[in-house]
Amino acid sequence: MKLTRYTLKKLEAVLEDIGYEIIYEKGNFKSGYCLVENKNIAVINKFFDVEARIQCIIDILDNIEFERD
């Protein structure tokens, strides 16, 4: 899979489709992102480049439970 802005937008759409809001903010998260569990919010470090943002979303999708169609 190529890591492009288009890929990032598609992954953001997948995360939003399962009910998560994505926020890009600065922070010193150990993993590059933070999940607010009770509110289905994913906060991703805004200083990350496209590839790092994609990797964060992939990690989030791997670690949350959701129904796959």
LINNORLIN-V989895 format. One record per backbone hydrogen bond with DSSP energy under -1.0 kcal/mol. NH is the residue of the N-H (numbers start at 1). CO is the residue of the C=O. E is the energy in kcal/mol with one decimal. If there is no record, write none. Layout:
# LINNORLIN-V989895
nh->{NH/NH}
co->{CO/CO}
e->{E/E}
This chain:
# LINNORLIN-V989895
nh->{4/8/9/10/11/12/13/14/15/16/17/18/19/20/21/23/25/34/36/37/39/41/42/43/44/45/46/48/53/54/55/56/57/58/59/60/61/62/63/64}
co->{2/4/5/6/7/8/9/10/11/12/13/14/16/15/40/42/44/43/41/35/36/36/21/34/23/32/25/45/49/50/51/52/53/54/55/56/57/58/59/60}
e->{-1.2/-2.3/-2.6/-2.1/-2.5/-2.6/-2.1/-2.0/-2.4/-2.4/-2.4/-1.3/-1.6/-2.0/-2.5/-2.9/-1.8/-2.5/-3.0/-1.0/-1.1/-1.4/-3.2/-3.3/-2.9/-2.3/-1.8/-1.5/-2.3/-2.4/-2.3/-2.2/-2.2/-2.5/-2.5/-2.5/-2.7/-1.9/-1.3/-1.2}
